């Protein structure tokens, strides 16, 4: 089947970067018999599940794959490695069951988030009472002042009282809503985070490239109502108190197939030096992506070959090595795409990770947690439109999101060794099947979003159906693997 592009066309290898080693390895790989690859090697994998490639290409990738394991003698899992994850996965040849770590890890984070939220709610309530006392004192002081002016009218300036009334009428009413912004990775969230005050400290150096919040600059844009009402920001596995401190939640969302394609490029083992500025050393190795890169040389091969056939049993152990069989490679493909095993970060921190707990609260026994839950969604495909409409919805003026056309933290604006996101028709069908659970959560967010109208939901559903025709409406359906 013809490949369907889900991203930008392939870009050339980088020529002006600090670390040229990746490009050099691709262009100068030497085989055991002394012949050279001459640049014919495709980046992104091979080995266990390959097929349909020339002998020269296979030899080229085998050489590069060997260099990978010489450079990565230990298979590490980045941030997960220092959080106890190495007990299950440590070095080449290790085995472990998939999935259980995720359940335990998320449960521990949520429990910690609940405790932190209780403390923050108490502090917020104490501050509210203190502010009310201050307002009462100021109001009493103003009232006494007005009485004094009435007794001494010559001391009062004409029009003072009218000016006070006009100024009070021109002041916006207090915004009582408080919002937690749940930033879903590879879905346009960084572009929003640069203009949401609660998120800005996390993003300013890495993605925003600004020293101070833009609205604090006299020449900068006015702060949006969205920003003024957002007081908690959660991304990755941080700040789980945001899930409990507020009743309103803002999610940035994106078509799940496009999101996972963006993950593949952004966190590919060969692209990490350019997207994360991570040197390719033993300390920086990302085990899940390393396994995918030894198995598949492109996103199309991962989707078309790795995800075909039934889903391997979750009770089977994943094996780490550079000699994986096709079945072992397929197991890594399914586990990584479904977020059961880390392949860097954004595959694990997916819709299920960020949203399933909040979406399930209406069905929870604790009515106090589910009562009044409010969800907002800003769709990456309609970023400017949704930002404007949401700002009006929460009491703002509907100003545009500044620099909305300038990509922030996007793989598309970088020259990467691996840049092709095109996928065959069969690969897309496999992705729809593997990501079915993610798609149901994505649909639930669209259906529950208070700021979206029916035309918005219909447009996003049509975009989804173009890729996954079995998604006929926004109602959740049973997934089959």
Buried (B, 14 or more C-beta within 10 A) or exposed (E): EEBBEBBBEBBEBBEEBEBBBBBEBBBEBEEEEEEBBEEBBBBBBBBBBBEEBEEBBBBBBBBBBBEBBEBBEBBBBBEBBEBEBBEBBBEBEBEBBBBEBBEEBBEBBBEEBBEBBEEBBEEBEEEEEEEEEEEEEEEEEEEEEEEEBEEEEEEBEEEEEEEEEEEEEEEEEEEEBBBBBBBBBBBBBBBBBBBBBBBBEBBBEEBBEBEEBBBEEEEBBEBBBBBBBBBBBBBBBEBBBBBBBBBBBBBBBBBBBBBBBBBBBBBBBBBBBBBBEBEBEEEBBBBBBBBBBBBBBBBBBBBBBBBBEEBBEBEBBBBBBBEBBBEBBBBBBBBBBBBBBBBBBBBBBBBBBBBBBBBEBEEEEEEEBBEEBBBBBBBBBBBEBBBBBBBEBBBBEEBEBBBBEEBBBBBBEBBBBBBBBBBBEBBBBBBBBBBBBBBBBBBBBBBBBEBBEEEBBBBBBEBBEEBBEEBEEBEBEEBEE
